[in-house]
Amino acid sequence: MLFKTHFVLHIISNRIGVLITLSSDVLFTHHLNPFNALLFLRPHDPVDAILLHTLCSKPSQLSSVVSLCQKKRPNGPFGWRMSQDLEKTCKETRSKGSTLLVASDRYIEKSVKAIKDGKVIAVPTDTLYGFACDACSAAAINQIYEVKGRKLTSPLAICVADVSDIPRFAIVDGLPCGLLDGLLPGPVTIVLRRDDSSILEKSLNPGLDSIGVRVPDNNFIRAIARGSGGALALTSANLTGQASSISPKDFEHLWHHCEYVFDGGLLQDGRAGSTVVDLTKPGAYKILRPGSARDKTVAVLHSFSLEEGN
């Protein structure tokens, strides 16, 4: 297919396709899973638009594009260094033993199937990247502990799709009407008394009568939780004791443990994680971890006349 036009790069959000047309004589078309974003080096020169850090299912075709770009502009920005970066990314990603995909609606069904099959996936949230699995599967929960190198006595939180789902898994009696809606969705983990009659796997946080619940302000993970029909066990995507992850690159050494790694780009709110607040005592709250939204959370709690407890 021939086009008489300048270099054009167009990403179709729903199809996740990339069309690359090179000046005067070539159209190279290939479907890519974006690993990161477009970087425009010089806005007035379309040839300088480059696609960095991509996962290409056919690296030989990517190499053809690289070679062609080098031929067209041997001294341009898409030169030796860029081609090496692209080829290195492809090789590294294939070596991880996991599939890296963009966090988009296109892959919700695939994600839900993985969860229902008892697999662990890595997903972006509104705070950090996390490992998620079916909170009703003992095998999947054990796998998350193994991936993180975490003691079985360290609790995991759960993630649900909507505030209205929380009573299925935790006791909300005694909480002021509207409080949970005032805090969630958002970067907050609410610790509530656990409902023993819920469908949560009994091996999830054994010996504890409470459970941390999240409704992240992130449509992708909420859609997965909704599609699973239950709750996700959720924990940060890192080895215990190491820094939390704000990009897939931060935990690439753990990719091979996951069925899928979903790339939502660089998360902008730092590594503080969610604010954890204990609401197990009527009329009182206790901040267990300041996290990224302490002040806002405390303001909401005070607006409902809750007092800080010991």
N, C-alpha and C positions, 0 to 999 in steps of 0.2 A: 504494500500500500504506500503510495507516494503523496507527499504534501509539499507544496511550494510555500513554505512559511518558516518563520524563525522558531527557535527552540521553545516549545510550550510544555509546561508540566501542569497537569490537572489531576487533582485527586477527587474522586467521586465518593462522598462520605458514606453512602449506603452500600456501595459495591466494593469499597476499598480497592479501587483500581488505579493504576497509574498509566497515563498515556504520555509517552515521551516522543516528541517530534523534533528531529534535528534539521538544521537549516538546509533547505533546498532539495534534499534528495532521500531522506530516510524517515520512516515511522517505525519505532520499536515499541511494541505494546506488551506489557506483562503485568500480571496481578501480583501485588506485593502486600505483605502485612506490615504496616508501619511500625518501626521500632522506636522512632522518635518523631520529631517534627521537621518541617522544611526550614532550611536556613537560606535566606536570600542574602548573598554577599554584597551584590550591587543591584539595587532595585531597578535601575535604568538599563541594565544589561541582562535580558532574560537567559542568556547562555550561562550566567553565573548562578542560576537557581539550581541547587543541588539537593538531592535526597540523601540525607545522612542516616547511618545506622539502620539499615533496612534488613528485614529477614526475607530472603528470596528463596523460593522453593526450587528454582533452577539457576544456581549460581553461574552456570556456563553462559546463560543468556545475559545475566547481569554483567559478566566479564565482556561480552560483546558490546554492550552499551558503553562500558568504561573505555574500551579500546577505541570505539568510534569517537567518543568525546575527546579522547586524547589526540586522536588524529586531526579532528577539527580544530582543536585549540590546544596544541602541545604545550604552550606556555601559560595556559589559562588556569583558573582556580580548580578546574576538574582535571587535575594533573596526577602525577604519580602518587602524591600523598593521599589524595581523596580516593583514588582507586584502591590503594592499599587498605585504607580504613574500611571501605565497603566490603572488600573481599575478606578481610579479617573478621568483620562482624558476622558475615554469612557462615564462615567456618566455625567461629566460636559458638554461635547459636545452635548449629546443627550438632555440635559436640556435647551440648548440655543434656541430651536425652529427653528433652521436653519440648513442647510446642509453644512458641511465643506468638501471641495474638493481640491485636488491638482490643481494648476494652470498649466494645460497642454492642449495640442491640443485635447486631448480626450473629453474635456468638452466645447469646443467652441460652438458646436451646442446647447447644453443645455443652455449656457450663452446667446446666441443670442435669443433663444426662451423666456427666462426670460425678457430680455430687451424689446422685441416686445410685451410681455404681460403686460408691464407697471410696472415691478417689479424693486426693487433696489437690486443691487449686490455689494459685496465688492471685490476689486481686487488689486493686487500689480501693481505698476507702476515702473518707473525707479528712483523714489525718495521716495515716501511714499505709504502706502495703502490708497485707495480711495473708496468712494461710487460712483457708476455710475448708470445712468438710461437713458432712451430715452429722448434726448433733444427736442424731438417734442411732448412729452406727458405732458400736464399740471398736470395731477394727479400724475405722477411719480416725476416730479420736486417738487411739493408740499410735497410729501412724504420725499424726501431728506431733505428739510428744517425742517420738523418735526423731523426727526431722529437726526439731528444735533442741534436742538434747536436754529436755526439760523434765524435772521431777514430776511424778504422777500426782504429787500432793499440791502442786502449783495449779491454781484454778484457771479454767478457760472461760471466756465470755461467750455469749451467744449473740447472733445477729438475726433480727427478724425484719420483715419487709415494712411493716407499718406499726404505729403505736397501738392500733386496735388488736394486733396479734399478741401483745405482751401478756394479757391475762391467760393465754393458753399455757404459759410456761412459768409464770411467777404470780405471786399474790399482790394485788394492787389495792385490796381493801384498806381503807383508812387513809389513802392518799387524797389530798385535796383535788376536787374535780378540776380538770384542765391542767394540772401540774405537768403531767407527762407530755402533753401536747405543747406546753411552753418550753420544754427542754429538748424535745425531739421532733423531727430528725435533726441531728447535729452531732458535734464532736464530744459526746458525753456518754459515759457508761453508767447506767443506773443499776445499783446493787439492791436487789429486792429479795424477799423471802421466797424460797423455791417452793413451787407447788408439787407435792409428791405425786399427784395424780396426772401430771403432765406426761407427754410422750418422750421427754428427754431421756437419753440413755443413762442408766443408773451409774455407769462407770464415769460419767462426766462429773468431775469434782466430788468424788465420794467423801462422805463424812461432813460435808458442808450443807447447811440448811438455807444457803443463799445462792444467788446466781447473778452475775453481771449481764446486763442486757443492753445491746446497742441497736439503734436504728440510724445508721449513718446517713448523712446528707450526700448520698451518692447513688444515683439511679441504677447504676450497673449492678452493684452488689445487692441492692434491694430487689431488683428484678430476679436475680438468681435465687434469693431466699423465697420470694413469692412463688417462683416456678417449682421450687423443691417441695412446696406444700408443708414445710415445717420450719425448723430453725437451723442456722449454720453455727457450728462451733468456730470461733474466730480468735486468732492470736496474731501477734506481729510477725512479719516474715523476716526472721533473723534467728541466729543461734542465741540461746539464752545467755545473757550477760554481754552481748555485743550490741553495737549501735543499731537502732531501728532503721528501717528502709524507707526512703522517700522516692526511690526509682528502682526499676527491675535490676539495674546494674549492681545495686547495693547487695543483692543476695543471689547473684548469678551462680555462686558455688553451691546453691541449694536447689537450683532449677530442676535437676534430674529427679528430685523427689516428688515433683508435681506433675499431674497429668497435663495441665495447661498453666502457663504464666501469662497473665493479662496485663498489657502495658497501657496505663492511663497517663503516661507522661510523668514529668517531675512534679511532685506534690509540693505546694508552696508554703505550707504552714509549719515547716520545721519538723523536728523529731520528738516533740513533747508528747505526742499521742493524745488520746482522749482524756478529758477530765473524768475522774472516777468519783462518784458520790454515793454514799451509803444512805438508803432511805428505808432501812429495815425497822427503824423505831418510829412510831407514830409521832408526828409533830416536830421531828428533829431531822437533821442531816449531818453528815460527817464527810468532809473531803478526804478521800483516801489517796488521791493523786491529783496535783494541781492541773497537769495537762495543759492543753492549748486554749481552754475556754473557762478557766476558773472564775474570773470576775463576772463574766456574763452569766454563768451558772448560778453563782451565789446571789446575784441580783434577782434572778427568776425565783429562786428558793425563798428569798426574803419577801418577795411580792406576794407569796402565798402564805406568809406568816410562819414559815418554818424557822426554827432556831438551831444554831450550831450546837451539836452535842459533843460529848467526850469520846 
